[in-house]
Amino acid sequence: MNKSFKRIFIKILLFRERLITFKFHVRKLYLDNLRNFGRIVYTLAGILSFFILVFEYGFYYPTEWIPIVLFVVSLLVNFFLIYEILSLLFTQSPILEYIFEHRLQFSIIALILIEKLFQANIVNLFQTYHLTGNDTTLIFLSTNQLLIIFANLAHFYRISRLYNAKDINPSFVFIGSFAAIILFGSIFLHFPKSTTRTLPTIDIIFTSVSATCVTGLSTLNLSEDFTLTGQFIILLMIQIGGLGLMTLTSFFSFFLAGQSSVNDKLLIKDLLSEESIGKVKGLLKAIAFQTIFIEMTGAILLYIFFPQNTGLLESEKVFYSIFHSISAFCNAGFSLLSLGLADPNFAQTESFLSVIMILIMLGGIGFPVINQLRQLIQHGKEPTFRLSISTRLVLVTSLILWIGGALAYYTFEQNYTLQGMSFFDQIFQSVFYSVTTRTAGFNTLDLTKMGVPITFISFFFMWVGASPISTAGGIKTTTLAISFLNIVNQIRGKQNLEIFHRSIAPSTIARASASIVLSLFVIFLALLGLILFESAPFIDLCFEVVSAFGTVGLTRGITPNLHFESKIILCVVMFVGRVGVLTLLVALSKRAQNYSYKYPVEYVVVG
């Protein structure tokens, strides 16, 4: 009996050894010969999925081609599943560690398997919402392709790591990202399925720049000139442009790659103007969750308060609510309504406009401020907690500008746009205009009927804009506050600028002063250009240029009638206003070399 047991035990050991040897040879064969080939095919599959998706949504093609497209997508999905399973089986890392680092891919695998298992139930669910078979097929097709593209991006990002944060100028990355979004957005809006008619290229580029720079100026009518596909592309540009590189960097560095290197964090720290590298990940997560939560809540509230008797279908109301929520939070000012929020159904719905105002305010004060306000609610009673100087400056300056703008509009517009309204409506419209003038660009009243005094005052509010690291443009509230307090400091004869018991760094004061001078220089040159090419009234041209620089989007009705040259000028102004004049110059200039010696100090007479 013991001999039989020993024989069985020896056979088991031999079988185990052979299995290990076999697994070793198979893994070696996979790593030496198949893995590199699989990576190439994997990359090609992602590229092919992207082009199929573009082809599906961008171009019209015969219905006979649908089975071929479905077959190709099915092959791509099956290859993706096989590749990821083989990568898991032959990984040299611990299984749990590999799964954690590749959690996006495994989440995608789970979604694909759920789709395959419950496809019949999903189809029945779609049919309850009156979706046709073609719509259902398109949804499945798009979902699979998007999942593969995201998985491919994660795979490519992890194995490449093409950049080194020490060798890249953060300002150049920031500006380059906006330029890339504008380029691809312009290409996508040229697709036949994006527009209802053939549109001039300059108008499409103008719309792409305006959407990416969250301005809101448009030479076209979004509801009439663009299809649902085109409107969705514009919405995507608004979302990406509003958040800038921050959300993209967060997604790639912390989500797609599973982890981030020190170089990644250094690059993001500079982009966010964050003092500590340890706070980068927390701030980026906060930005992502805050954006999703605020925009989702805003969309729900807008749908609840959506005006009645608009003639829109329920599905259209949902899309309109989402679009206006994102447009308001990103301070874009784009609307799918032909008349914008000046439409009588919306201009008189205070609950709907109140939600828009709150979204504009939250998007304009900046993500670090929102994050600190959230922390104030949670940890405000703790003795060690304190709001930063930047947050205090943003809140105080923003409150002064909101109140001052509302009082100015209420005072100067009594005989113009506010004439004939009740006291409550006058106060409400004044507050709304004060909020939207800073960067949002939504208008509920006819600005062509606005008086000259408030038009002139509006230049100032549009020029200031919103706050740093927000979804808006302008010189920023902190720039105005620092410069104003520095002037007061100079008048009082103090050498150091002190705010809230803290000394402000001289570099901050110098940057604020430079931003103001450069912004006025850009506005002056752009205004000169428009004067040369346009015959519109001077005040209307001034309004257009300052609105473009502040990425506000308000207009006195001359935007659709601008000449080609003027549209190009405004595109440049919108881009510069969004990324910042100083940031643009820093990105394009070569860094000066610092030396250890100093020349003798000489005082120059100024002022």
Backbone hydrogen bonds, N-H to C=O, Kabsch-Sander energy under -0.5 kcal/mol:
donor,donor_aa,acceptor,acceptor_aa,energy
5,F,1,M,-2.3
6,K,2,N,-2.3
7,R,3,K,-2.5
8,I,4,S,-2.5
9,F,5,F,-2.5
10,I,6,K,-3.0
11,K,7,R,-2.7
12,I,8,I,-2.3
13,L,9,F,-2.3
14,L,10,I,-2.6
15,F,11,K,-2.9
16,R,12,I,-2.6
17,E,13,L,-2.5
18,R,14,L,-2.6
19,L,15,F,-2.5
20,I,16,R,-2.5
21,T,17,E,-2.6
22,F,18,R,-3.1
23,K,19,L,-2.8
24,F,20,I,-2.4
25,H,21,T,-2.4
26,V,22,F,-2.6
27,R,23,K,-2.7
28,K,24,F,-2.5
29,L,25,H,-2.6
30,Y,26,V,-2.5
31,L,27,R,-3.2
32,D,28,K,-2.7
33,N,29,L,-2.0
34,L,29,L,-1.1
34,L,30,Y,-0.6
35,R,30,Y,-3.1
37,F,33,N,-0.5
38,G,34,L,-2.9
39,R,35,R,-2.4
40,I,36,N,-1.9
41,V,37,F,-2.4
42,Y,38,G,-2.7
43,T,39,R,-2.5
44,L,40,I,-2.5
45,A,41,V,-2.6
46,G,42,Y,-2.0
47,I,43,T,-2.3
48,L,44,L,-2.9
49,S,45,A,-2.4
50,F,46,G,-2.1
51,F,47,I,-2.2
52,I,48,L,-2.4
53,L,49,S,-2.3
54,V,50,F,-2.4
55,F,51,F,-2.7
56,E,52,I,-2.6
57,Y,53,L,-2.3
58,G,54,V,-2.4
59,F,55,F,-1.5
65,W,62,P,-1.6
66,I,63,T,-1.4
69,V,65,W,-2.3
70,L,66,I,-2.7
71,F,67,P,-2.2
72,V,68,I,-2.3
73,V,69,V,-2.5
74,S,70,L,-2.4
75,L,71,F,-2.1
76,L,72,V,-2.1
77,V,73,V,-2.5
78,N,74,S,-2.4
79,F,75,L,-2.4
80,F,76,L,-2.2
81,L,77,V,-2.2
82,I,78,N,-2.4
83,Y,79,F,-2.9
84,E,80,F,-2.3
85,I,81,L,-2.1
86,L,82,I,-2.5
87,S,83,Y,-2.3
88,L,84,E,-1.8
89,L,85,I,-2.3
90,F,86,L,-2.2
91,T,88,L,-0.8
98,Y,94,P,-2.6
99,I,95,I,-2.6
100,F,96,L,-2.2
101,E,97,E,-2.3
102,H,98,Y,-1.8
103,R,100,F,-1.3
106,F,102,H,-2.0
107,S,103,R,-2.1
108,I,104,L,-2.3
109,I,105,Q,-2.4
110,A,106,F,-2.1
111,L,107,S,-2.1
112,I,108,I,-2.5
113,L,109,I,-2.5
114,I,110,A,-2.4
115,E,111,L,-2.3
116,K,112,I,-2.3
117,L,113,L,-2.5
118,F,114,I,-2.5
119,Q,116,K,-0.6
122,I,118,F,-2.3
123,V,119,Q,-2.5
124,N,120,A,-2.1
125,L,121,N,-2.0
126,F,122,I,-2.4
127,Q,123,V,-2.2
128,T,124,N,-1.3
129,Y,125,L,-0.6
129,Y,126,F,-1.2
130,H,127,Q,-1.8
131,L,126,F,-1.7
136,T,132,T,-2.3
137,T,133,G,-2.5
138,L,134,N,-2.3
139,I,135,D,-2.2
140,F,136,T,-2.4
141,L,137,T,-2.7
142,S,138,L,-2.7
143,T,139,I,-2.6
144,N,140,F,-2.3
145,Q,141,L,-2.0
146,L,142,S,-2.8
147,L,143,T,-2.3
148,I,144,N,-2.1
149,I,145,Q,-2.6
150,F,146,L,-2.6
151,A,147,L,-2.3
152,N,148,I,-2.5
153,L,149,I,-2.3
154,A,150,F,-2.2
155,H,151,A,-2.4
156,F,152,N,-3.0
157,Y,153,L,-2.8
158,R,154,A,-2.0
159,I,155,H,-1.8
160,S,156,F,-1.5
161,R,157,Y,-1.1
167,D,164,N,-1.9
168,I,165,A,-0.8
172,F,169,N,-0.5
173,V,169,N,-1.9
174,F,170,P,-2.5
175,I,171,S,-2.5
176,G,172,F,-2.8
177,S,173,V,-2.0
178,F,174,F,-1.3
179,A,175,I,-2.2
180,A,176,G,-2.3
181,I,177,S,-2.1
182,I,178,F,-2.3
183,L,179,A,-2.2
184,F,180,A,-2.6
185,G,181,I,-2.6
186,S,182,I,-2.4
187,I,183,L,-1.9
188,F,184,F,-2.6
189,L,185,G,-2.1
190,H,186,S,-0.6
190,H,187,I,-1.0
191,F,188,F,-1.4
193,K,58,G,-2.2
194,S,191,F,-1.9
195,T,191,F,-0.7
195,T,192,P,-0.6
196,T,225,D,-1.9
197,R,225,D,-0.6
204,I,200,P,-1.7
205,I,201,T,-2.7
206,F,202,I,-2.4
207,T,203,D,-2.3
208,S,204,I,-2.4
209,V,205,I,-2.7
210,S,206,F,-2.5
211,A,207,T,-2.5
212,T,208,S,-2.7
213,C,209,V,-2.5
214,V,211,A,-1.2
215,T,210,S,-3.3
222,L,220,L,-0.7
224,E,221,N,-0.6
225,D,221,N,-3.2
226,F,222,L,-1.0
227,T,194,S,-1.8
231,Q,227,T,-2.6
232,F,228,L,-2.2
233,I,229,T,-2.2
234,I,230,G,-2.2
235,L,231,Q,-2.4
236,L,232,F,-2.3
237,M,233,I,-2.2
238,I,234,I,-2.3
239,Q,235,L,-2.4
240,I,236,L,-2.6
241,G,237,M,-3.0
242,G,238,I,-2.6
243,L,239,Q,-1.8
244,G,240,I,-1.9
246,M,243,L,-1.1
248,L,244,G,-0.6
249,T,245,L,-3.0
250,S,246,M,-2.4
251,F,247,T,-2.7
252,F,248,L,-2.6
253,S,249,T,-2.9
254,F,250,S,-2.0
255,F,250,S,-0.8
255,F,251,F,-1.1
256,L,251,F,-3.3
257,A,252,F,-1.7
265,K,261,S,-1.9
266,L,262,V,-2.3
267,L,263,N,-2.1
268,I,264,D,-2.3
269,K,265,K,-2.6
270,D,266,L,-1.9
271,L,267,L,-2.0
272,L,268,I,-2.4
273,S,270,D,-0.6
274,E,269,K,-2.3
279,K,276,S,-0.8
280,V,277,I,-0.9
283,L,279,K,-2.3
284,L,280,V,-2.5
285,K,281,K,-2.3
286,A,282,G,-2.2
287,I,283,L,-2.5
288,A,284,L,-2.2
289,F,285,K,-2.6
290,Q,286,A,-2.9
291,T,287,I,-2.4
292,I,288,A,-2.2
293,F,289,F,-2.6
294,I,290,Q,-3.0
295,E,291,T,-2.5
296,M,292,I,-2.2
297,T,293,F,-2.6
298,G,294,I,-2.7
299,A,295,E,-2.4
300,I,296,M,-2.3
301,L,297,T,-2.4
302,L,298,G,-2.6
303,Y,299,A,-2.1
304,I,300,I,-2.2
305,F,301,L,-2.5
306,F,303,Y,-0.8
317,K,313,L,-2.3
318,V,314,E,-2.1
319,F,315,S,-2.1
320,Y,316,E,-3.0
321,S,317,K,-2.3
322,I,318,V,-2.3
323,F,319,F,-2.9
324,H,320,Y,-2.6
325,S,321,S,-1.8
326,I,322,I,-2.3
327,S,323,F,-2.6
328,A,324,H,-2.1
329,F,325,S,-2.5
330,C,326,I,-2.5
331,N,328,A,-1.3
332,A,327,S,-3.2
333,G,327,S,-0.8
340,G,337,L,-1.2
342,A,339,L,-1.2
343,D,340,G,-1.5
346,F,343,D,-1.5
347,A,343,D,-3.0
348,Q,344,P,-0.9
349,T,346,F,-1.6
350,E,348,Q,-0.9
353,L,349,T,-2.1
354,S,350,E,-2.3
355,V,351,S,-1.6
356,I,352,F,-1.7
357,M,353,L,-2.4
358,I,354,S,-2.3
359,L,355,V,-2.3
360,I,356,I,-2.3
361,M,357,M,-2.5
362,L,358,I,-2.5
363,G,359,L,-2.4
364,G,360,I,-1.9
365,I,361,M,-1.8
366,G,362,L,-0.6
367,F,469,I,-2.2
370,I,366,G,-1.9
371,N,367,F,-2.6
372,Q,368,P,-2.2
373,L,369,V,-2.5
374,R,370,I,-2.2
375,Q,371,N,-2.0
376,L,372,Q,-2.2
377,I,373,L,-1.9
378,Q,374,R,-1.8
379,H,375,Q,-3.9
380,G,376,L,-1.5
382,E,379,H,-1.6
385,F,382,E,-1.3
392,R,388,S,-2.1
393,L,389,I,-2.6
394,V,390,S,-2.5
395,L,391,T,-2.5
396,V,392,R,-2.5
397,T,393,L,-2.6
398,S,394,V,-2.5
399,L,395,L,-2.2
400,I,396,V,-2.2
401,L,397,T,-2.4
402,W,398,S,-2.7
403,I,399,L,-2.4
404,G,400,I,-2.9
405,G,401,L,-2.6
406,A,402,W,-2.1
407,L,403,I,-2.5
408,A,404,G,-2.2
409,Y,405,G,-2.5
410,Y,406,A,-2.5
411,T,407,L,-2.2
412,F,408,A,-2.6
413,E,409,Y,-1.6
414,Q,411,T,-0.5
416,Y,413,E,-1.3
418,L,413,E,-1.9
419,Q,416,Y,-1.2
421,M,418,L,-1.7
426,Q,422,S,-2.4
427,I,423,F,-2.3
428,F,424,F,-2.7
429,Q,425,D,-2.8
430,S,426,Q,-1.9
431,V,427,I,-2.3
432,F,428,F,-2.6
433,Y,429,Q,-2.4
434,S,430,S,-2.1
435,V,431,V,-2.1
436,T,432,F,-2.8
437,T,433,Y,-2.1
438,R,434,S,-0.6
438,R,435,V,-0.6
439,T,435,V,-0.6
441,G,436,T,-2.1
447,L,445,L,-0.8
449,K,446,D,-1.3
450,M,447,L,-1.3
455,T,451,G,-1.5
456,F,452,V,-2.6
457,I,453,P,-2.3
458,S,454,I,-2.1
459,F,455,T,-0.9
459,F,456,F,-0.7
460,F,456,F,-0.7
460,F,457,I,-0.7
461,F,457,I,-1.4
462,M,458,S,-2.7
463,W,459,F,-2.2
464,V,460,F,-2.1
465,G,461,F,-2.0
466,A,473,G,-2.0
467,S,364,G,-2.4
470,S,467,S,-0.5
471,T,363,G,-2.0
473,G,550,G,-0.7
474,G,549,F,-0.9
474,G,577,G,-0.7
475,I,463,W,-2.1
476,K,464,V,-2.7
477,T,466,A,-1.9
480,L,476,K,-1.6
481,A,477,T,-2.6
482,I,478,T,-2.9
483,S,479,T,-2.2
484,F,480,L,-2.6
485,L,481,A,-2.6
486,N,482,I,-2.0
487,I,483,S,-1.9
488,V,484,F,-2.2
489,N,485,L,-2.2
490,Q,486,N,-2.3
491,I,487,I,-2.3
492,R,488,V,-2.1
493,G,489,N,-0.6
493,G,490,Q,-0.6
494,K,489,N,-2.3
498,E,496,N,-0.7
499,I,502,R,-2.9
502,R,499,I,-0.7
504,I,497,L,-3.1
508,T,505,A,-0.8
509,I,505,A,-1.5
510,A,506,P,-2.6
511,R,507,S,-2.2
512,A,508,T,-2.2
513,S,509,I,-2.4
514,A,510,A,-2.4
515,S,511,R,-2.3
516,I,512,A,-1.8
517,V,513,S,-2.2
518,L,514,A,-2.7
519,S,515,S,-2.1
520,L,516,I,-2.1
521,F,517,V,-1.8
522,V,518,L,-2.3
523,I,519,S,-2.4
524,F,520,L,-2.3
525,L,521,F,-2.2
526,A,522,V,-2.6
527,L,523,I,-2.5
528,L,524,F,-2.1
529,G,525,L,-2.1
530,L,526,A,-2.3
531,I,527,L,-2.2
532,L,528,L,-1.6
533,F,529,G,-1.3
534,E,530,L,-2.4
541,L,537,P,-1.8
542,C,538,F,-2.5
543,F,539,I,-2.2
544,E,540,D,-2.1
545,V,541,L,-2.3
546,V,542,C,-2.5
547,S,543,F,-2.2
548,A,544,E,-1.9
549,F,545,V,-2.5
550,G,546,V,-2.6
551,T,548,A,-1.0
552,V,547,S,-3.0
553,G,547,S,-0.6
561,N,558,I,-0.8
562,L,559,T,-1.6
567,K,563,H,-2.0
568,I,564,F,-1.9
569,I,565,E,-2.1
570,L,566,S,-2.5
571,C,567,K,-2.1
572,V,568,I,-2.1
573,V,569,I,-2.3
574,M,570,L,-2.9
575,F,571,C,-2.2
576,V,572,V,-2.7
577,G,573,V,-2.8
578,R,574,M,-1.8
579,V,575,F,-2.3
580,G,576,V,-2.2
584,L,580,G,-2.2
585,L,581,V,-2.3
586,V,582,L,-2.5
587,A,583,T,-2.1
588,L,584,L,-1.7
589,S,585,L,-1.6
